């Protein structure tokens, strides 16, 4: 697995960020889009998943989990 810099994702378009995450062999998951929470299963946190918050098509927060 390639180490991913989460800070680089902030400010990217959602599409570009998801592509970068998947190309780095992580799973991308948008948790919130434009203030609307999306359903996320109560799964155990995963070091292989990057969660995103997006507003107006841009990533505003990214974290492993």
MIBAVEX-964736 format. One record per atom (N, C-alpha, C): x, z, y; atom name. Coordinates in steps of 0.1 Angstrom, whole numbers, plus 2048, in hexadecimal, padded with zeros to 3 digits. Each point is the difference from the previous one (the first is absolute). Example, Ala and Ser with C-alpha at 12.3 -4.5 7.8 and 13.67 -1.06 7.14 Angstrom:
BEGIN
NODE     x     z     y   at
NODE   884   84E   7C7    N
NODE   7F7   800   80C   CA
NODE   809   800   80C    C
NODE   7FC   7F9   80B    N
NODE   809   800   80B   CA
NODE   7F8   808   80B    C
end
This chain:
BEGIN
NODE     x     z     y   at
NODE   808   800   7F4    N
NODE   7F8   800   80C   CA
NODE   809   800   80C    C
NODE   7FC   7F8   80A    N
NODE   807   7FF   80D   CA
NODE   7FC   80C   809    C
NODE   809   806   807    N
NODE   7FC   80A   80A   CA
NODE   7FA   7FA   80B    C
NODE   7F4   805   805    N
NODE   7F9   7FA   80B   CA
NODE   800   809   80C    C
NODE   803   7FB   80B    N
NODE   800   807   80D   CA
NODE   7F2   801   806    C
NODE   7FA   80B   7FF    N
NODE   7F2   802   804   CA
NODE   7FE   7FE   80F    C
NODE   80A   804   808    N
NODE   800   7FE   80E   CA
NODE   7FF   7F1   804    C
NODE   806   7F8   7F8    N
NODE   800   7F1   803   CA
NODE   7F2   7FA   7FF    C
NODE   7F8   807   7F8    N
NODE   7F2   7FB   7FD   CA
NODE   7F7   802   80C    C
NODE   802   80B   807    N
NODE   7F8   803   80C   CA
NODE   802   7F6   80B    C
NODE   7F4   7FA   804    N
NODE   801   7F5   80A   CA
NODE   7FF   7F2   7FA    C
NODE   802   7FF   7F3    N
NODE   7FF   7F3   7F9   CA
NODE   7F1   7FD   7FE    C
NODE   7FD   7F4   7FE    N
NODE   7F2   7FC   7FC   CA
NODE   7FD   805   7F2    C
NODE   7F4   803   7FE    N
NODE   7FC   806   7F3   CA
NODE   805   7F6   7F5    C
NODE   7FD   7F3   802    N
NODE   804   7F6   7F5   CA
NODE   80F   800   7FE    C
NODE   808   800   80B    N
NODE   80E   800   7FE   CA
NODE   805   80D   7F9    C
NODE   7FA   80B   804    N
NODE   805   80D   7FA   CA
NODE   7FD   800   7F1    C
NODE   7F4   7FC   7FD    N
NODE   7FC   800   7F1   CA
NODE   809   7F6   7F9    C
NODE   803   7F5   805    N
NODE   809   7F6   7FA   CA
NODE   80E   807   7FE    C
NODE   805   807   80A    N
NODE   80D   806   7FF   CA
NODE   800   80B   7F6    C
NODE   7F6   808   800    N
NODE   7FE   80B   7F6   CA
NODE   800   7FA   7F2    C
NODE   7F8   7F6   7FD    N
NODE   7FF   7FB   7F3   CA
NODE   80D   7F8   7FC    C
NODE   807   7FA   809    N
NODE   80C   7FA   7FD   CA
NODE   80B   80A   7FD    C
NODE   7FE   80C   804    N
NODE   80A   80B   7FD   CA
NODE   7FC   807   7F3    C
NODE   7F6   7FB   7F9    N
NODE   7FB   806   7F4   CA
NODE   7F9   80D   801    C
NODE   7F9   802   80B    N
NODE   7F7   80C   802   CA
NODE   7F2   7FB   800    C
NODE   7F7   809   7FF    N
NODE   7F1   7FD   801   CA
NODE   7FC   803   80E    C
NODE   7F9   7F7   806    N
NODE   7FB   802   80E   CA
NODE   7F1   805   7FF    C
NODE   7FD   80A   809    N
NODE   7F2   804   800   CA
NODE   7FC   804   80E    C
NODE   7F6   7F9   806    N
NODE   7FB   803   80D   CA
NODE   7F6   80B   7FF    C
NODE   803   80B   806    N
NODE   7F8   80C   7FF   CA
NODE   7F6   800   80B    C
NODE   803   7FB   80C    N
NODE   7F7   800   80C   CA
NODE   803   7F3   807    C
NODE   7F4   7F9   804    N
NODE   801   7F4   808   CA
NODE   7F7   801   80C    C
NODE   805   7FF   80C    N
NODE   7F8   801   80C   CA
NODE   7F8   80D   800    C
NODE   806   80B   7FC    N
NODE   7F9   80D   801   CA
NODE   7F6   802   7F4    C
NODE   7FE   7F7   7F7    N
NODE   7F7   801   7F5   CA
NODE   808   804   7F4    C
NODE   7FE   80C   7FA    N
NODE   807   804   7F4   CA
NODE   7FB   7F8   7F5    C
NODE   809   7FB   7F7    N
NODE   7FD   7F9   7F4   CA
NODE   800   809   7F5    C
NODE   7F8   7FD   7F6    N
NODE   800   809   7F4   CA
NODE   80D   800   7F9    C
NODE   806   80C   7FE    N
NODE   80C   801   7F8   CA
NODE   7FE   80A   7F5    C
NODE   803   7FC   7F4    N
NODE   7FD   809   7F5   CA
NODE   809   80C   801    C
NODE   7FB   80B   7FA    N
NODE   808   80C   800   CA
NODE   80B   7FF   7F5    C
NODE   80A   7F8   803    N
NODE   80B   7FE   7F7   CA
NODE   80B   809   803    C
NODE   809   802   7F7    N
NODE   80C   807   803   CA
NODE   808   7F7   809    C
NODE   807   806   80A    N
NODE   809   7F9   808   CA
NODE   80A   7F8   7F8    C
NODE   804   7F4   805    N
NODE   809   7F8   7F8   CA
NODE   80B   7FB   809    C
NODE   80D   801   7FB    N
NODE   80B   7FB   808   CA
NODE   801   7F1   7FF    C
NODE   7F7   7FA   7F9    N
NODE   800   7F1   800   CA
NODE   7F5   7FA   808    C
NODE   7F9   808   808    N
NODE   7F5   7FB   809   CA
NODE   803   803   80E    C
NODE   7FD   7F7   809    N
NODE   801   802   80E   CA
NODE   7F2   7FF   806    C
NODE   7FC   80B   807    N
NODE   7F3   800   806   CA
NODE   801   7FC   80F    C
NODE   7F6   7F9   805    N
NODE   800   7FB   80D   CA
NODE   7F4   804   808    C
NODE   802   802   80D    N
NODE   7F5   801   809   CA
NODE   802   7F4   80A    C
NODE   7F5   7F8   802    N
NODE   801   7F4   808   CA
NODE   7F5   801   80B    C
NODE   804   7FB   80C    N
NODE   7F7   7FF   80B   CA
NODE   802   7F2   807    C
NODE   7F5   7F9   802    N
NODE   801   7F3   807   CA
NODE   80A   7F7   7F9    C
NODE   801   801   7F3    N
NODE   808   7F7   7F8   CA
NODE   80F   804   7FF    C
NODE   803   80B   806    N
NODE   80E   805   7FF   CA
NODE   801   80D   7F9    C
NODE   80B   802   7F9    N
NODE   803   80D   7F9   CA
NODE   804   80B   80B    C
NODE   7F8   80B   800    N
NODE   803   80B   809   CA
NODE   806   80C   7F9    C
NODE   800   800   7F3    N
NODE   806   80B   7F8   CA
NODE   802   7FB   7F2    C
NODE   80C   805   7FA    N
NODE   803   7FC   7F2   CA
NODE   807   80C   7FA    C
NODE   7FC   803   7F3    N
NODE   806   80B   7F9   CA
NODE   7FF   7FD   7F1    C
NODE   809   806   7F9    N
NODE   801   7FF   7F1   CA
NODE   7F5   80A   7FB    C
NODE   7FA   7FC   7F6    N
NODE   7F6   809   7F9   CA
NODE   7F7   7F8   7F8    C
end
